[in-house]
């Protein structure tokens, strides 16, 4: 009996190694093991991680302003100073998105209190080092220094591999989606700016560079086309009354229409304070994430913001977390403790609406 057990055990081991040999000869396993040996990481469990359900994390932040008081701090402490306390968290995202509130271009210094924004070339490298994958340029400051500064911004972002959306060399490009593919997922980003507080001349034309405005007809068309190009459509919306904690009717109408047209999620900014969240027809609308990097130290609410980390699986949004932030020293956001976050998160209740 004991002898039979040994024979069975030996036979089992031989069968196991035979099967393993056959598997290793297959292209997928051969490439995997070759990669492991080349990188000296045979035991890094890469193969087993690939067997887990596919997911992608998207981190989104609010308004990023790298000029005026922020630039003063950068000149004193270095170009990475605004990002030092937050960079580690951002590096945990597969995709990182934010609203870049300033063009990146050569030009004059920006005075304190001035409402024309411009960032110095080189700061795009800090955005890249902080893991930003894509930024919205559809806002009321992108063309503060004209179309030439906008095209410079395109150039600098392209040089470091940061994608942009909501602006382009002409009307077609401005309203076209920017596609990001990662982990066998594809995301189509679109961005639109409210014309109510922005010069009409900032808009892209058939022949001139500019931004995409919140034209409902164009947005619906763009979302439907983007839906055919990617698994998920993410819409960015620069709109709302400044310093108001609740979205206005224009924000609600535009965001809900985006969802009805096929968007998976809407991310808002511009009010400079956080606003409520809506689960509309089972899709999420974040009306305003507040300030991320800004020099508005004159009130608690303008120093406060929110970072969202959204987890996608093949069915859509699986889960999300919100991290409340606070800006220190005119430019440095930092994540707050649970207790410190409470008053901020209370201003971001989730309302569920089905229509």
SELUMBA-279369 format. One record per atom (N, C-alpha, C): z negated, x negated, y negated. Coordinates in steps of 0.02 Angstrom, whole numbers, padded with zeros to 5 digits, always signed. Example, Ala and Ser with C-alpha at 12.3 -4.5 7.8 and 13.67 -1.06 7.14 Angstrom:
2
-00390-00660+00284 -00390-00615+00225 -00390-00660+00165 -00354-00642+00112 -00357-00684+00053 -00394-00645-00002 
This chain:
355
+00000-00042+00061 +00000+00000+00000 +00000-00043-00063 -00042-00094-00062 -00047-00139-00119 +00019-00177-00129 +00050-00195-00072 +00114-00231-00075 +00167-00187-00106 +00168-00123-00088 +00218-00077-00116 +00210-00070-00192 +00148-00070-00215 +00135-00065-00287 +00162-00125-00324 +00154-00184-00293 +00180-00245-00325 +00255-00243-00328 +00287-00219-00275 +00360-00215-00273 +00385-00167-00328 +00352-00110-00333 +00371-00060-00384 +00362-00089-00454 +00306-00126-00464 +00293-00156-00529 +00347-00207-00547 +00364-00250-00500 +00415-00301-00512 +00483-00268-00526 +00499-00217-00486 +00562-00181-00496 +00565-00150-00566 +00508-00121-00586 +00505-00090-00653 +00516-00140-00708 +00484-00199-00701 +00493-00252-00751 +00566-00274-00755 +00597-00282-00696 +00667-00304-00693 +00713-00252-00727 +00700-00188-00713 +00740-00134-00743 +00731-00135-00819 +00668-00145-00842 +00655-00147-00914 +00695-00202-00948 +00693-00262-00919 +00729-00318-00950 +00805-00309-00945 +00829-00275-00893 +00900-00261-00887 +00923-00214-00943 +00882-00161-00953 +00898-00113-01007 +00895-00148-01075 +00844-00190-01085 +00836-00226-01148 +00896-00272-01160 +00920-00305-01108 +00977-00350-01115 +01039-00311-01136 +01049-00253-01107 +01107-00211-01125 +01102-00188-01197 +01042-00166-01217 +01032-00143-01286 +01045-00198-01337 +01019-00258-01322 +01026-00314-01369 +01100-00332-01379 +01140-00320-01327 +01211-00336-01332 +01248-00288-01378 +01218-00230-01393 +01251-00181-01436 +01248-00206-01508 +01300-00190-01549 +01305-00217-01618 +01244-00204-01661 +01216-00142-01658 +01159-00126-01702 +01100-00172-01688 +01081-00176-01623 +01023-00216-01604 +01037-00291-01613 +01099-00312-01598 +01117-00382-01605 +01109-00404-01678 +01136-00362-01724 +01131-00378-01795 +01059-00377-01818 +01020-00329-01792 +00950-00325-01812 +00911-00387-01792 +00917-00407-01727 +00880-00465-01704 +00903-00529-01737 +00969-00535-01749 +00994-00593-01785 +00963-00597-01854 +00960-00539-01888 +00930-00537-01955 +00857-00556-01953 +00821-00532-01903 +00750-00548-01898 +00739-00622-01889 +00779-00654-01844 +00770-00725-01831 +00789-00766-01892 +00843-00745-01927 +00864-00782-01987 +00811-00780-02041 +00777-00723-02047 +00726-00716-02099 +00656-00731-02074 +00651-00754-02010 +00587-00770-01980 +00539-00711-01984 +00567-00652-01971 +00525-00592-01978 +00532-00546-01917 +00532-00577-01858 +00542-00537-01797 +00489-00483-01789 +00429-00499-01812 +00374-00451-01802 +00358-00411-01865 +00410-00401-01908 +00396-00364-01971 +00402-00289-01962 +00414-00267-01899 +00418-00195-01884 +00473-00160-01922 +00524-00198-01942 +00581-00169-01978 +00614-00114-01936 +00624-00129-01872 +00658-00081-01829 +00619-00015-01826 +00553-00021-01818 +00512+00039-01810 +00509+00079-01875 +00511+00044-01932 +00512+00080-01996 +00576+00120-02004 +00631+00094-01975 +00694+00129-01980 +00695+00193-01939 +00649+00198-01891 +00646+00258-01850 +00606+00314-01883 +00571+00298-01938 +00533+00349-01974 +00581+00396-02010 +00560+00458-02026 +00603+00504-02063 +00624+00471-02129 +00688+00477-02146 +00714+00446-02207 +00684+00479-02269 +00662+00438-02316 +00634+00462-02379 +00654+00415-02435 +00654+00441-02496 +00667+00401-02556 +00617+00422-02609 +00588+00374-02644 +00542+00389-02698 +00576+00378-02766 +00567+00426-02810 +00592+00423-02878 +00533+00423-02926 +00527+00371-02966 +00476+00369-03019 +00510+00383-03085 +00482+00429-03124 +00510+00446-03189 +00456+00441-03243 +00476+00413-03300 +00430+00407-03357 +00462+00441-03417 +00425+00446-03472 +00449+00479-03532 +00486+00433-03580 +00468+00439-03644 +00504+00403-03697 +00486+00329-03699 +00537+00287-03701 +00529+00214-03705 +00557+00191-03772 +00513+00169-03816 +00534+00146-03882 +00513+00073-03890 +00561+00028-03895 +00547-00044-03896 +00564-00074-03964 +00538-00044-04016 +00552-00067-04083 +00492-00053-04128 +00499-00066-04192 +00448-00051-04242 +00381-00083-04222 +00328-00045-04214 +00263-00074-04197 +00263-00107-04129 +00304-00082-04083 +00309-00113-04017 +00339-00183-04023 +00391-00189-04064 +00423-00254-04074 +00375-00304-04107 +00332-00280-04151 +00282-00324-04182 +00237-00356-04129 +00216-00316-04081 +00174-00341-04027 +00213-00388-03981 +00276-00371-03969 +00319-00414-03927 +00327-00483-03960 +00338-00483-04026 +00347-00546-04062 +00284-00590-04057 +00226-00557-04052 +00163-00594-04050 +00144-00616-03980 +00156-00573-03930 +00130-00586-03863 +00184-00599-03810 +00247-00586-03825 +00300-00597-03777 +00334-00532-03756 +00396-00538-03732 +00437-00479-03717 +00411-00438-03658 +00371-00468-03616 +00345-00430-03558 +00280-00393-03574 +00253-00403-03633 +00187-00376-03651 +00181-00300-03640 +00230-00259-03661 +00222-00187-03651 +00218-00165-03578 +00244-00206-03533 +00250-00186-03463 +00196-00214-03417 +00154-00257-03443 +00109-00296-03400 +00063-00253-03357 +00036-00199-03384 -00013-00159-03348 +00019-00107-03302 +00083-00096-03309 +00115-00041-03273 +00167-00064-03224 +00186-00127-03227 +00243-00153-03189 +00232-00147-03113 +00172-00161-03090 +00159-00158-03017 +00172-00087-02990 +00151-00037-03028 +00162+00032-03004 +00236+00049-03002 +00272+00029-03054 +00344+00044-03057 +00381+00010-03000 +00358-00047-02979 +00391-00084-02925 +00384-00051-02857 +00344+00002-02854 +00337+00040-02791 +00388+00095-02784 +00432+00104-02833 +00481+00157-02830 +00549+00133-02805 +00582+00175-02765 +00651+00158-02744 +00699+00165-02803 +00688+00216-02844 +00726+00227-02905 +00676+00237-02961 +00688+00205-03018 +00645+00214-03077 +00688+00235-03136 +00668+00290-03168 +00707+00321-03222 +00664+00331-03284 +00693+00324-03343 +00659+00338-03406 +00709+00352-03461 +00683+00377-03517 +00725+00390-03575 +00720+00331-03623 +00774+00292-03630 +00775+00235-03675 +00790+00259-03746 +00739+00258-03788 +00743+00290-03854 +00774+00244-03907 +00796+00186-03888 +00824+00139-03937 +00887+00106-03910 +00937+00095-03955 +00993+00054-03934 +00971-00019-03928 +01004-00056-03886 +00991-00128-03880 +01051-00164-03912 +01039-00194-03970 +01094-00223-04008 +01068-00271-04061 +01110-00317-04081 +01092-00363-04136 +01086-00323-04200 +01042-00345-04245 +01034-00309-04309 +00971-00329-04346 +00960-00293-04400 +00904-00309-04445 +00838-00287-04414 +00784-00312-04444 +00717-00292-04422 +00704-00219-04440 +00663-00186-04400 +00644-00117-04412 +00574-00116-04443 +00568-00083-04500 +00505-00083-04537 +00456-00032-04509 +00391-00042-04520 +00341+00008-04499 +00356+00076-04529 +00352+00128-04488 +00363+00195-04511 +00436+00216-04515 +00481+00169-04506 +00552+00185-04510 +00573+00227-04450 +00622+00272-04461 +00644+00318-04409 +00712+00299-04379 +00738+00242-04398 +00797+00215-04366 +00775+00160-04318 +00794+00167-04255 +00769+00122-04203 +00824+00074-04179 +00801+00013-04161 +00845-00036-04130 +00802-00087-04094 +00823-00105-04033 +00786-00155-03993 +00827-00218-03989 +00792-00274-03984 +00826-00339-03980 +00855-00351-03911 +00915-00379-03908 +00942-00399-03843 +00894-00446-03807 +00889-00436-03742 +00841-00473-03701 +00789-00427-03671 +00774-00372-03707 +00725-00325-03681 +00750-00287-03620 +00817-00284-03613 +00844-00253-03552 +00822-00292-03490 +00809-00356-03498 +00786-00397-03441 +00716-00377-03420 +00675-00357-03469 +00607-00334-03453 +00609-00266-03419 +00656-00224-03439 +00664-00160-03404 +00684-00172-03331 +00729-00219-03322 +00751-00235-03254 +00694-00264-03213 +00655-00308-03244 +00599-00339-03209 +00545-00287-03192 +00546-00232-03228 +00498-00177-03214 +00529-00125-03168 +00585-00142-03137 +00615-00102-03084 +00652-00040-03108 +00669-00037-03172 +00708+00020-03195 +00778+00017-03165 +00798+00072-03134 +00863+00078-03103 +00914+00110-03149 +00890+00159-03189 +00934+00199-03230 +00895+00226-03290 +00928+00231-03348 +00897+00258-03408 +00943+00311-03439 +00913+00360-03470 +00951+00408-03509 +00961+00381-03580 +01022+00388-03604 +01038+00370-03673 +01052+00432-03715 +01043+00490-03686 +01056+00553-03722 +00994+00572-03762 +00989+00543-03821 +00933+00560-03866 +00953+00551-03938 +00908+00565-03984 +00923+00566-04055 +00919+00499-04089 +00907+00444-04051 +00903+00378-04082 +00955+00328-04055 +00990+00346-04003 +01036+00299-03971 +01090+00275-04018 +01111+00318-04064 +01165+00299-04111 +01139+00285-04182 +01075+00267-04187 +01047+00252-04254 +01083+00196-04289 +01113+00151-04251 +01150+00095-04281 +01225+00098-04264 +01248+00159-04253 +01320+00169-04246 +01346+00161-04175 +01411+00173-04170 +01444+00171-04105 +01448+00100-04077 +01453+00051-04121 +01458-00018-04098 +01393-00039-04064 +01336-00017-04092 +01271-00032-04061 +01264+00003-03994 +01294+00063-03989 +01292+00099-03925 +01331+00060-03872 +01390+00037-03889 +01430+00000-03840 +01397-00067-03822 +01361-00097-03871 +01322-00157-03855 +01269-00140-03802 +01238-00082-03811 +01187-00060-03763 +01217-00054-03693 +01276-00024-03689 +01310-00020-03624 +01317-00090-03594 +01339-00137-03635 +01352-00205-03612 +01289-00238-03585 +01235-00235-03623 +01173-00268-03603 +01143-00237-03539 +01146-00171-03535 +01121-00138-03475 +01164-00156-03414 +01229-00157-03424 +01274-00175-03368 +01261-00247-03344 +01246-00291-03390 +01236-00361-03372 +01177-00372-03326 +01126-00329-03332 +01067-00338-03289 +01066-00288-03231 +01117-00246-03228 +01121-00200-03171 +01080-00137-03178 +01066-00116-03240 +01033-00052-03252 +01087+00000-03268 +01087+00055-03232 +01135+00108-03245 +01110+00151-03303 +01156+00186-03335 +01138+00231-03389 +01176+00296-03381 +01151+00348-03415 +01179+00415-03409 +01170+00452-03474 +01213+00501-03487 +01207+00541-03548 +01242+00512-03608 +01279+00459-03597 +01319+00428-03650 +01377+00392-03617 +01429+00381-03655 +01487+00348-03625 +01538+00328-03677 +01591+00295-03655 +01642+00271-03701 +01685+00328-03728 +01680+00386-03696 +01716+00446-03721 +01681+00508-03694 +01708+00565-03710 +01678+00629-03692 +01671+00637-03616 +01723+00619-03580 +01723+00627-03508 +01668+00586-03475 +01661+00524-03496 +01610+00481-03466 +01540+00504-03485 +01530+00527-03547 +01464+00548-03569 +01438+00607-03528 +01482+00651-03506 +01461+00709-03468 +01469+00700-03393 +01487+00640-03372 +01496+00627-03301 +01430+00603-03270 +01420+00617-03206 +01359+00595-03173 +01360+00520-03159 +01302+00491-03159 +01293+00422-03135 +01262+00427-03065 +01295+00397-03017 +01275+00404-02947 +01235+00343-02924 +01179+00356-02891 +01140+00303-02859 +01134+00320-02785 +01152+00271-02744 +01148+00279-02671 +01095+00231-02644 +01051+00258-02603 +00997+00217-02576 +00970+00250-02512 +00958+00210-02461 +00929+00235-02397 +00967+00295-02369 +01033+00294-02374 +01076+00348-02350 +01066+00413-02389 +01037+00408-02449 +01033+00464-02495 +01079+00450-02554 +01103+00502-02586 +01140+00494-02648 +01113+00541-02702 +01104+00514-02762 +01077+00552-02818 +01126+00549-02876 +01141+00607-02904 +01185+00611-02963 +01141+00628-03023 +01139+00583-03072 +01100+00593-03133 +01146+00617-03189 +01121+00666-03227 +01154+00691-03287 +01101+00693-03342 +01122+00683-03405 +01075+00685-03461 +01106+00718-03521 +01066+00757-03557 +01090+00795-03614 +01039+00794-03670 +01063+00793-03732 +01020+00791-03791 +01029+00854-03834 +00975+00877-03862 +00975+00937-03905 +01006+00920-03973 +01057+00957-03992 +01091+00945-04055 +01051+00969-04115 +00998+01009-04103 +00960+01038-04158 +00927+00985-04202 +00913+00927-04176 +00880+00875-04216 +00920+00809-04216 +00984+00814-04203 +01026+00755-04196 +01092+00766-04234 +01115+00716-04273 +01180+00724-04307 +01236+00739-04257 +01278+00785-04275 +01334+00803-04232 +01380+00743-04219 +01382+00698-04267 +01425+00639-04261 +01404+00593-04204 +01344+00602-04177 +01321+00561-04121 +01356+00579-04056 +01387+00636-04054 +01418+00659-03993 +01481+00620-03975 +01491+00612-03910 +01552+00579-03887 +01612+00624-03900 +01670+00594-03911 +01732+00632-03920 +01783+00608-03868 +01842+00637-03871 +01894+00617-03823 +01910+00542-03828 +01900+00514-03888 +01920+00445-03899 +01864+00399-03920 +01806+00427-03937 +01752+00386-03964 +01689+00389-03922 +01652+00334-03918 +01589+00334-03879 +01536+00376-03913 +01491+00403-03873 +01437+00443-03900 +01396+00472-03843 +01355+00521-03860 +01308+00550-03811 +01331+00620-03790 +01299+00646-03738 +01312+00713-03714 +01261+00761-03745 +01285+00815-03775 +01241+00865-03804 +01226+00920-03754 +01175+00960-03769 +01154+01015-03726 +01199+01075-03735 +01261+01067-03714 +01309+01122-03712 +01304+01154-03643 +01285+01217-03641 +01271+01250-03577 +01332+01253-03532 +01389+01269-03561 +01450+01273-03521 +01469+01206-03490 +01465+01154-03530 +01480+01086-03504 +01429+01065-03452 +01366+01082-03464 +01314+01063-03417 +01324+01096-03350 +01338+01161-03350 +01349+01197-03287 +01406+01166-03248 +01460+01152-03283 +01518+01121-03251 +01501+01053-03222 +01464+01014-03262 +01445+00946-03241 +01400+00948-03180 +01352+00993-03178 +01306+00998-03122 +01343+01018-03059 +01387+01067-03065 +01424+01090-03006 +01469+01034-02978 +01501+00997-03023 +01543+00941-03000 +01501+00886-02968 +01442+00872-02999 +01398+00820-02972 +01371+00839-02904 +01360+00904-02894 +01334+00928-02830 +01383+00912-02773 +01447+00908-02789 +01497+00890-02739 +01501+00816-02725 +01467+00776-02767 +01471+00703-02761 +01407+00671-02734 +01354+00710-02729 +01290+00680-02710 +01246+00731-02674 +01195+00706-02640 +01148+00750-02605 +01107+00791-02655 +01084+00757-02708 +01040+00789-02757 +01062+00774-02828 +01056+00824-02871 +01072+00816-02941 +01008+00818-02982 +00997+00766-03023 +00939+00761-03067 +00963+00767-03138 +00936+00815-03175 +00957+00827-03244 +00901+00804-03291 +00920+00765-03341 +00874+00742-03393 +00889+00782-03457 +00837+00804-03490 +00844+00848-03549 +00801+00822-03606 +00832+00803-03662 +00796+00779-03720 +00792+00836-03770 +00736+00872-03768 +00732+00934-03807 +00660+00954-03816 +00649+01002-03861 +00582+01030-03871 +00554+01015-03940 +00504+01053-03960 +00471+01042-04024 +00424+00983-04018 +00428+00937-04065 +00384+00879-04064 +00311+00900-04071 +00268+00868-04030 +00196+00875-04032 +00172+00946-04013 +00214+00984-03978 +00195+01049-03951 +00184+01042-03876 +00129+01070-03852 +00112+01062-03781 +00147+01111-03735 +00183+01159-03762 +00219+01207-03721 +00294+01203-03735 +00336+01210-03684 +00409+01210-03694 +00431+01271-03733 +00483+01263-03772 +00510+01320-03809 +00563+01356-03766 +00588+01410-03793 +00635+01452-03754 +00701+01416-03740 +00722+01372-03785 +00785+01336-03773 +00776+01288-03714 +00720+01254-03712 +00707+01210-03655 +00708+01249-03589 +00673+01305-03589 +00668+01346-03528 +00736+01371-03506 +00775+01397-03553 +00841+01424-03536 +00886+01370-03507 +00888+01312-03540 +00933+01259-03518 +00912+01231-03450 +00847+01219-03441 +00823+01190-03379 +00833+01238-03321 +00817+01301-03332 +00826+01351-03278 +00899+01360-03260 +00943+01358-03310 +01014+01362-03297 +01039+01303-03256 +01010+01244-03270 +01028+01184-03231 +01008+01193-03158 +00949+01221-03146 +00927+01234-03077 +00973+01285-03043 +00988+01339-03078 +01032+01391-03051 +01101+01362-03034 +01122+01312-03070 +01188+01283-03061 +01190+01232-03004 +01131+01213-02979 +01130+01167-02922 +01087+01106-02929 +01053+01097-02986 +01010+01039-02996 +00948+01044-02951 +00927+00987-02924 +00867+00985-02883 +00804+00980-02926 +00810+00951-02985 +00752+00938-03027 +00775+00926-03098 +00732+00944-03147 +00745+00931-03217 +00687+00891-03245 +00703+00837-03281 +00653+00794-03312 +00662+00797-03388 +00609+00815-03424 +00614+00822-03497 +00575+00770-03535 +00597+00760-03597 +00564+00715-03644 +00584+00733-03715 +00554+00702-03763 +00564+00710-03836 +00502+00737-03872 +00464+00784-03845 +00407+00810-03883 +00352+00759-03899 +00352+00701-03865 +00303+00648-03876 +00233+00666-03853 +00227+00723-03820 +00165+00743-03787 +00185+00774-03720 +00138+00777-03673 +00154+00807-03609 +00158+00883-03615 +00198+00913-03573 +00204+00985-03571 +00198+01010-03499 +00197+01074-03491 +00186+01105-03426 +00243+01093-03377 +00229+01108-03315 +00277+01100-03260 +00294+01170-03233 +00355+01178-03212 +00376+01242-03185 +00408+01232-03117 +00388+01272-03069 +00423+01274-03004 +00467+01336-03006 +00530+01324-03023 +00577+01378-03035 +00625+01384-02977 +00624+01443-02944 +00666+01453-02884 +00658+01395-02834 +00596+01374-02828 +00576+01322-02780 +00599+01251-02800 +00620+01242-02862 +00639+01176-02888 +00594+01160-02948 +00583+01095-02960 +00535+01076-03011 +00568+01058-03078 +00535+01082-03132 +00554+01066-03200 +00494+01034-03234 +00501+00971-03253 +00449+00935-03290 +00470+00935-03363 +00442+00980-03403 +00469+00992-03469 +00461+00933-03516 +00406+00897-03511 +00398+00836-03551 +00347+00790-03519 +00366+00727-03511 +00321+00676-03484 +00285+00638-03539 +00299+00656-03602 +00264+00624-03657 +00290+00553-03670 +00251+00516-03708 +00269+00447-03723 +00251+00400-03666 +00295+00352-03653 +00281+00300-03604 +00265+00235-03641 +00312+00210-03680 +00299+00154-03725 +00319+00176-03794 +00269+00180-03839 +00282+00203-03907 +00224+00178-03951 +00236+00174-04016 +00185+00148-04061 +00147+00203-04098 +00149+00264-04072 +00115+00320-04105 +00041+00321-04086 +00004+00276-04116 -00067+00270-04101 -00111+00318-04142 -00080+00360-04182 -00118+00401-04230 -00150+00463-04199 -00136+00477-04135 -00171+00533-04102 -00179+00518-04029 -00229+00550-03998 -00239+00541-03927 -00180+00567-03887 -00153+00625-03906 -00100+00656-03867 -00035+00617-03869 -00021+00583-03925 +00040+00543-03927 +00032+00475-03891 -00031+00457-03877 -00044+00397-03838 -00042+00412-03763 -00045+00476-03747 -00049+00496-03677 +00019+00516-03649 +00028+00503-03586 +00091+00521-03553 +00079+00532-03479 +00135+00542-03444 +00131+00553-03372 +00188+00517-03337 +00173+00489-03280 +00223+00461-03236 +00225+00505-03174 +00284+00526-03153 +00289+00564-03091 +00322+00520-03038 +00296+00526-02977 +00327+00493-02919 +00345+00548-02871 +00409+00558-02861 +00435+00614-02821 +00463+00586-02756 +00442+00616-02701 +00465+00595-02635 +00518+00644-02610 +00577+00617-02595 +00632+00658-02568 +00641+00644-02494 +00653+00697-02456 +00682+00689-02389 +00749+00725-02390 +00779+00733-02333 +00847+00761-02332 +00850+00833-02354 +00793+00867-02356 +00792+00937-02378 +00781+00944-02452 +00761+00891-02486 +00747+00894-02558 +00680+00864-02575 +00647+00891-02625 +00582+00866-02646 +00530+00884-02593 +00500+00833-02564 +00449+00843-02513 +00380+00847-02544 +00369+00804-02595 +00303+00800-02626 +00309+00761-02692 +00259+00766-02734 +00257+00724-02794 +00185+00713-02815 +00175+00658-02851 +00110+00643-02881 +00120+00630-02955 +00069+00644-02993 +00071+00631-03065 +00016+00581-03082 +00035+00529-03118 -00014+00480-03143 -00017+00486-03219 -00075+00502-03245 -00083+00504-03317 -00089+00434-03345 -00059+00423-03403 -00060+00356-03434 -00085+00361-03506 -00105+00305-03532 -00125+00300-03602 -00099+00235-03631 -00075+00238-03692 -00047+00179-03725 -00103+00142-03763 -00107+00077-03752 -00155+00035-03786 -00118-00016-03829 -00149-00036-03883 -00122-00088-03927 -00049-00074-03948 -00035-00012-03963 +00030+00008-03991 +00089+00005-03944 +00079-00018-03882 +00138-00027-03840 +00125-00031-03765 +00062-00035-03744 +00048-00049-03673 +00022+00012-03636 +00065+00044-03596 +00039+00100-03555 +00000+00074-03495 -00052+00111-03478 -00091+00094-03419 -00110+00159-03384 -00116+00157-03318 -00134+00216-03279 -00209+00229-03286 -00227+00291-03297 -00296+00310-03308 -00331+00326-03242 -00396+00323-03243 -00436+00343-03184 -00431+00419-03176 -00453+00443-03118 -00451+00515-03105 -00489+00555-03157 -00548+00531-03176 -00588+00566-03225 -00555+00566-03294 -00527+00508-03313 -00494+00503-03378 -00430+00544-03380 -00400+00556-03322 -00337+00593-03318 -00345+00668-03326 -00405+00693-03312 -00415+00765-03308 -00390+00804-03369 -00408+00785-03432 -00385+00825-03489 -00309+00823-03498 -00277+00770-03476 -00204+00765-03481 -00171+00810-03429 -00195+00806-03367 -00165+00845-03313 -00178+00920-03323 -00231+00937-03357 -00243+01008-03372 -00189+01037-03417 -00157+00994-03456 -00103+01017-03499 -00036+01018-03462 -00038+01004-03397 +00024+01003-03357 +00017+01049-03296 -00003+01111-03307 -00010+01157-03250 +00059+01173-03221 +00060+01190-03157 +00123+01209-03124 +00126+01285-03120 +00177+01313-03151 +00188+01385-03148 +00246+01399-03101 +00237+01445-03055 +00290+01462-03007 +00326+01525-03029 +00393+01520-03032 +00435+01576-03054 +00494+01582-03006 +00507+01643-02983 +00566+01657-02943 +00608+01711-02978 +00672+01698-02982 +00718+01746-03013 +00780+01755-02969 
